[in-house]
């Protein structure tokens, strides 16, 4: 599960982001900051402080090798499956 979250956020950070008045840009995360892949320049987000906090937290999660997520996911998955609505799909690993 944690790997899925990591890959989802990495894909989100690297996905094409559409600027309001410009062409689409491809962004990536470098040292906790969003960078335009084509120009190599940092992207100045509107909510810079909030975004920087989120990026630092994500970077911390990505580098976490404590094994906590591998231990916790089976417990969380079991609880979710036990309380899953019948019309919802089962979780996959």
C-alpha positions in Angstrom: 0.0 0.0 0.0 2.7 2.5 1.0 4.5 1.7 -2.3 1.3 2.5 -4.1 1.1 5.9 -2.3 4.7 6.6 -3.1 4.3 5.8 -6.8 1.1 7.8 -6.9 2.6 10.9 -5.5 5.7 10.5 -7.6 3.5 10.2 -10.7 1.5 13.3 -9.6 4.7 15.3 -9.1 6.0 14.3 -12.5 2.7 14.5 -14.4 1.9 17.3 -16.8 0.6 20.3 -15.1 -1.3 22.9 -17.1 -0.6 26.5 -16.5 -3.6 28.9 -16.6 -2.2 31.0 -19.4 0.5 28.8 -20.9 1.4 25.4 -22.3 1.5 22.2 -20.3 4.7 21.6 -18.3 6.3 18.4 -17.1 7.3 18.8 -13.4 9.4 16.6 -11.1 10.4 16.7 -7.5 14.1 17.6 -6.9 15.3 18.1 -3.3 11.8 18.7 -2.0 11.0 21.3 -4.7 9.0 21.1 -7.9 11.2 21.7 -10.9 10.2 22.2 -14.6 11.8 19.3 -16.4 12.4 21.2 -19.6 14.0 24.4 -18.1 15.4 22.9 -14.9 14.0 25.9 -13.1 12.0 25.7 -9.8 8.3 26.2 -10.1 7.0 29.0 -7.8 3.7 27.6 -6.4 1.0 30.0 -5.3 0.9 28.6 -1.8 4.6 28.1 -1.5 4.9 27.6 2.3 2.1 25.0 2.4 3.4 23.2 -0.7 6.9 23.1 0.7 5.6 21.5 3.9 3.7 18.9 1.9 6.7 18.2 -0.3 9.0 17.8 2.7 6.5 15.4 4.3 6.2 13.4 1.1 10.0 13.2 0.7 10.2 12.0 4.3 7.6 9.3 3.5 9.5 8.3 0.3 12.8 7.9 2.2 11.3 6.1 5.2 12.7 2.6 5.4 11.5 1.7 8.9 9.2 -1.0 7.6 6.2 0.4 9.4 4.1 0.6 6.3 4.8 -3.1 5.5 3.7 -4.0 9.0 0.7 -1.7 9.2 -0.8 -2.3 5.8 -2.1 -5.8 6.4 -3.9 -4.6 9.6 -5.4 -1.6 7.7 -6.4 -3.7 4.7 -8.1 -6.3 6.9 -10.2 -3.6 8.7 -11.1 -2.0 5.4 -12.2 -5.4 3.9 -14.2 -6.3 7.0 -16.2 -3.0 6.7 -16.3 -2.8 2.9 -19.7 -2.0 1.4 -20.9 -4.9 -0.8 -20.9 -2.8 -3.9 -17.2 -1.8 -3.5 -14.4 -3.7 -5.1 -12.0 -5.7 -3.0 -8.6 -4.2 -2.4 -5.7 -5.7 -4.3 -2.1 -5.8 -3.1 
